[in-house]
Amino acid sequence: MKLQGIFTPVTTPFNYDGEIYAAKVEYNVTKWNKTALAGYAVCGSTGESVLLTADEKLKLFELVAQYAAPDKLLICGTGAESVRETVRLTNLAAEMGYRAALVTTPHYYKNLLNNSAAQALYFRTVADQTKIPLIVYNIPQTTGVDLPAATMAELSAHPNIAGIKESSGNVAKVMQMVSDAAPDFQVLVGSAPVLAPSLAVGASGAVLAYANAAPYSTIAIWEAHRQREYAAALDWQRRIANAAVLVTTKYGIPGLKYAMDLNGYYGGPVRLPLTPVGPAAKKEIGEAFKDLKG
């Protein structure tokens, strides 16, 4: 399985009663199917997964699998604090056609789990029991746990751990993981502001929240890199720089959903305790995306 190209970690569409809006899942996925996105990651952090029930996650897995084009690789976000629940969700998603599982570092008991030995044990134990390969999900700005490159080099030897989504934005760390990991281990990045530099040092692709709203510009960076047109890749990187920061680190999921609404996708409301962006943020996002269409 090749984890190459741009994947979008799909947002979860809610209606104004707070329920999953199935028709808008179909609408967004059908539009993304027409792009050159490599696939979809469902129920990741961008999908507000920590605010969903287990039943809602399974419903989203089913809906996206139903509407995704056959050429799109499906990744399920199944990370839970316990090995048992992570394995359960992963194997249920595998039965729906998902090809890999995106699994976040467990982090609630930081005093016990914020060390390499505990994290390595968790991922090995999960990988031993799942029907599909794992993609380790390292997002220290959210979890407070940052897996060292040396730990990932160790885990890369496991036959059922296919890669990592490294969302720290640390390009030097990406380069070290590419250098030290097993030859078939694949490093995806999760930070649009450093997409082109990460590809240049060996990342195989990316899972980008920003791509929900403007997939074509990230695909342009990927294609320019693939064709070795590095100046063009950097040019596109500069074009998306401000917009990418606004809908990730500055305004997060509420800002991203607003950008989706602007660009012809369905963003819709966020789930409490998240709250919508205000007028000033909307103006800033609108100006940043005026030349970056969906």
N, C-alpha and C positions, 0 to 999 in steps of 0.2 A: 504494500500500500504506500503510495507516494503522497505525502502531505506537501503539495506544491501549489503555489498561487495564492490568491486572496480568498479567504473565507469570511463570511459575515456572521458575527454572534448575534443572532436575531433577537430583536426586542419582543417583548410580550405585549400584544395588543389587548387592552382592556376597553370595555364599553363604559359608559358613564354611571353604571350601577356597580362597577368594580369587577365584573365577570370577564373571563377570557372571551374575546370577540372573534369567534371562529371564522366569520366571513372575512375579516380583515387579515387573519393569518393567510387565508387563501389569496387575498388581494396582493399582499406584500410578496409572498413567495412566488406567485405567478409573474410579478414584475421582475423580481431578481432572477428568475429562470431565464429571462431574455438577455441577461448579461453574461460576461465570461467569468463570473465568480466560480471558484472551484467547488464550493459547497457551503453548508450551513452548520453552525454550532448552536444547538438549541439548549436553553436553560443554563447559560453561563451567567456571569455577573451582569452583563448588559441586559439579559433577559429578566432581571430582577428575581433571580432564582431563589435568593434567601427569603423572599417575601411570598413564595408560592408553596402550596401544600404539595405533598407527594402525588396526590391524585391529579392536581393541576399540571404538574410536570409531565406525567404520563399522557395526559390529554394533549399537551403541546407536542410531545414526541410523535404522537399518532397523527396529529393534524399536519405537521410539517412533512412527515414521511409521505402522507397522502398526496400532497400538492407539489413536492419537489420533483424537478425534472430528473430523469434516470441518470444523467451524467453528473449530477451534483453529489458529492460525497457528504454523507450525513454523520455528524459528530454530536453525541449526547453529553450534556453537562450533568454529571451524576455525582459529583463530589459531595459527600456528607461527612459529618464528624466521625461516624462509626464505619468500620470496615463492612459490617453486616449490611447497612442500608446502602452504601455505595455499590456493593456487589449486587444487591437485589435490583436496584434501579438500572444498573448497567446491563444486566442480563435480560431484563424485561425490554429495554430499548433495543438490544441486539435482536430480539425476536421480531421487532418492527422494521428491521432493515438498517439499523445504525451500524456504522463500520468502525467507529472508534469512540472512546469515552474521554471527555475532558474532566479531569479530576483535580479539584482544588486541594491545596495543602490543608490538613486539619489544623485548627488554630484556636479553638475556644479555650482549651486548657494550656495556655501558652507556657506556663511555668514548667509543664511536663513535656510539651510537644515541640517547643522551639529549639530543637537540636537535630543534628543530621541523623543520628541513630534512630530516633523515634520516627522521623519522617520516612526514612528509607524502609523501616519495618512496615509502616502503613502501606506504602506503595507496592512493595513486594508482595505483601499478603493479599491486597486487592487484586493485583495482576495475576496471582496464582489461581484465582477463582473466577475470573471473568472470561466470557466467551469471545470478547473482542479486545483489541489492544488498548492500552491507556495512553493518553497524552497528559503528562503532568502539567498542572496549571499553577504557575508561580506568579502571584500578584501581591507583593509585599505591602504596597500602599493601602491595600484593603485588609489583608489578613494579619499583617504584622509579622509574618514569617517569611524569610527570604532564604530559599534553598541555595547553597553555594554551588558553584560550577563543579567542584570536586565531587559533591554528592550526586549530581546528575551524571557525571562521568561513570560513577559506580553503578547507578541505576540503569544506565544505557545498555548494560550487558544483559539485562533481563529480557528474555525472548518475547514477552508480552507487553513491554513498555516501548512504544514506537517513537516517542518524541516528547517535546516540552513546548508549551506556550509560555514564553518568557515576557512578562508584561511590565517589568521594572523600568524599561526604557534605557537600560545600561548596555550600550553597544559593545563595550569592551568585554562584558560578561558573555554576551552572545558569541563573540569571536572565540573566547576561551572554551565555551561549551562545544562549539563546532570543532575546535581543534582537539579536545581531549576525549570526546565521547566516542562510542563505538561507530564504525563506519556507516552503518545503516540507520543510525539515530538521527532524527530530524528536528531542527530547531525552528519553531514558528515564533514570531514576535507579536506582541499585542499592543503596540504603541505606534499609532499612525505618524506622530511627529518625527520618528526615527526610522521609518520604513526603508527608505532608499539606503541609508548607511548600514542598516542591519542586513539587507540583502547583499550589499557589497562585501560584507565580512563573512558571508556564508549561510545566512538564514535561508531556509527552503521556501518560506512563504510567511503569511501573516493571518491572524484572526483579529479583525479591526472593527471596533464599535462604529467608528466614523463611516465605514462602508455601508451601514444601514441606510444612510441618507444620501451618500454620493459615491456609489461603488465605482463608477467609471474612472474617476481620477486616481483611485488606488490601483485599479487594473492597469491604467496607463503607466504608473510607476513600475509595476511588475513586468509588463510587456517590454518597456524600455530597458529594464535590467536584463531580461531574458535575451533581448536582441543586442546586448552589450552597448546600448546607447546611453552611457552613464550620464552624460551631460543632460539629456532629455529627462532621465529619471530624477536628477537633482532639480531641474527646472520645475517639474510637477511637484516635487517635494516642497519647494518654496511656495508654490501656489496654494497648497492645502494647509500650510503650517499654522496659520492663525485659526482657521475653521476647526482644524483637528483638536487644537488645545481647548477651544471653547466648548466642544461637545464631549470632551473627556474630562480633563483635570479641572476646568473652571466651573462648568455648569452640569457636567455629568449626564446621567440618563434623562432628566427633565429637559436639558438643552438639546440632547440628541433627538428626543421625540419631537420637539418643536421643529428642528431642522428637517426631520422626515416629513412632517406636515407641509413644510414649505416646498419640498422637492417632489411632491406627488406621491409619497408613500403615506401609510397610516402610522402616525406616532401615537396620537391619542394621549389619554391621561396616564399618569404614573400611579403607583399604589402607595398609599400612606404607610409609613411616615414620610416618604418622598413628596415633594410639593412642586407644582408647576413653576416655570420661570416667569419672572415679572416683565413689565413693559421694556425696561432698559436692556435686559438681557435679550429679549426678543429682537429689539432693534439691532443690537450688536451681532447676533447670530445671523439675522437677515442680511446685513451688509457683508458679512464674511462669506456667505454662501451665494451671493448674487451671481457670481460667475462659475459656480461649482454645482451644476445641476445633477439630478439623480441619474 
